[in-house]
Amino acid sequence: MDNPGFRSPSVAPREITAGEAGQRVDNWLLRQFRGMPKSHVYRLIRTGQVRINGGRIKPTYRLVAGDRIRIPPVASAPRHPPRGMHPVPHPPADYPVLYEDSDLLVLGKPSGLAVHGGTGIASGMIERLRRAQPEGAFLELAHRLDRATSGCLVFAKNRSSLIAIHAALRSGRLEKGYLALLKGSPHWTERTVEEAIARSRVVGRERISEIAPQGKPARSHFRIVRRWPLAALAEIRIETGRTHQIRVHAASLGHPIAGDEKYGEREFNRLLKARFGLKRLFLHARALTLPHPVTAETITVQAPLPGDLESLLIALDATDPESTGSWDLPAPRSP
């Protein structure tokens, strides 16, 4: 039901589950009809076409488990995405399951796939996954990854888990670790960047993040784990989640990430593509640690380094057998 042109098969009431309880009805409807204009959703409520337990409600009404909600039919869905929109090439089976229980789902996101639909993108990973869910099932992104970034991506299977994960993010109890290949060999081994980041400039149709005093606070910790004359592999831990944070902070150090077409160095990217076949951003969400939203037990999940990135590191080793450090890092504790 995430298509803006979805047609409800009937006006028979749906019963609200315990996992859906606590949400405002307007927010619940906006999730059911992804992409539908908010004005249309509010008009459905205002005119009484949406009813709960047979009666009219206000947009601020909070759902209760067992509520019976009547959803009217809406305009039928188009068969094809609008011109200029890109369909998702990956079926759900292409996403490796890294961890799953009744409250959480952690998948390995491939590079090049948006986590959700937006400008110029008909649908992303969450929309594709929802289409495979049973009617009324709850599935929501708990955080986001850049389209070009691969690795661990967390989904909540119920409302209470989503709230708990967001609380862990705000308090810093959800730790995210990345691997990135940086240009050159930094003179330092460890470095913390605390430059504020703002999204201010528009390049083409995309907004670009940049270091700016008036931006939002951002903190990234870099640690070099292996060096070659051409590049260095870094482990990165972030305490905040600003848009393109790691990419902007790496570029600010003078060591942009390999394959970064927005913030990287063009000649460096061309060299890696020509010599080693790198066709993507070398940024991978390798591991995350968080308290389980129900049991509070600490769990750690790891996403193996994709084959194309691992092959590049092997090729770099072959060009410089005396390189220092190790990229064959020990795996975090399994959940």
Residue, then its C-alpha position, 0 to 999 in steps of 0.5 A: m500500500d505504499n504506492p501513491g496510486f494504490r486502490s483499496p480493494s474494498v472499504a471493509p474496516r481493517e483492525i489495528t494491531a498492537g504493533e501499530a498502536g500509539q501512532r497518530v492516524d494521519n501518520w499511519l495513513l501517510r505510511q499506508f499511502r506512500g507518496m500520496p500528497k499530505s493534503h489528500v490524506y487530510r482531506l480524506i480525514r476531514t470529509g469523514q471518508v476515514r472512520i474509526n470504529g464507525g465514527r469520525i476522528k481528527p488527524t491527531y487521534r492516536l490508534v489503539a490496538g483493536d481499532r477498526i479503521r475504514i479506508p476508502p478506495v483511492a485512485s488506481a495505481p499507474r502500471h509504470p513509474p512516471r517518466g524519469m523515475h528509476p525502478v528498483p533492480h534488486p528483488p528482496a531475495d538479493y538482500p542478505v539477512l544479517y540478523e532477524d527476530s520478531d522485532l528487528l531485521v538487519l539486511g545487507k544493503p547493496s551499493g547503488l540502491a536508495v533506502h527509500g523512494g524520492t526525487g527521481i527514484a520510483s521506490g527504494m529498498i523499504e518500498r520493495l520490501r513492504r510489497a513482500q510483507p503480509e497485509g498490514a505488517f509493520l516494517e519501517l527504516a530505523h536509520r538511513l545509508d547513502r545510496a552509494t554506501s553498502g552494509c548494515l541497514v536496520f528495520a523495525k518490525n513494530r512501532s515500539s521497536l522503532i521508537a526504542i532504536h531511535a532513542a538509542l540513536r539519539s543517546g549514542r547507544l547505537e554505534k555504527g562502524y564503517l570501512a573506507l578507502l582513503k586517498g593517499s597515506p595520512h601521516w596520522t593513525e587516529r584522527t577525530v573530526e568535529e567540523a559542523i556540517a550544513r546542507s547548503r549548496v545545490v549542484g544540478r538537482e542535488r543538495i551538497s553537504e559542506i563544512a560550515p560553522q552554522g551547520k549541525p554538530a558532527r563527530s567522526h573518528f578515523r583510524i588507519v588500519r592498513r597503508w599503501p603508497l596510493a591509499a589507506l584503509a580506515e575504520i570509521r566510527i560516527e557519533t552523529g548521522r549528518t547527511h554524507q558525514i563521513r564523505v565530507h569529513a574525509a574530504s576535509l582531511g585532504h583524504p577523500i574516499a575512493g570512488d566518491e563522485k561528489y566529494g572525491e578527487r576525479e583523477f584518483n577515482r579515474l586511476l582506481k577505475a582504470r587500474f583496479g576496476l573500482k566503479r563505486l564508492f568505497l564506503h561500507a557500513r561494516a558493523l553496528t552495535l545496539p541494545h535490543p529494543v525489547t530485551a536491552e541485550t547488546i547485539t553486534v551485527q556485521a556485514p562482510l566486505p563486498g567481493d568487489l571491495e575485497s578484490l581491490l584490497i587484494a590487488l593493492d596488496a599485490t602491488d605493494p607486498e611490504s604495505t603495513g597494517s591489516w585489512d583482514l579485521p577480526a569480526p565483531r561479536s555475533p548476536 
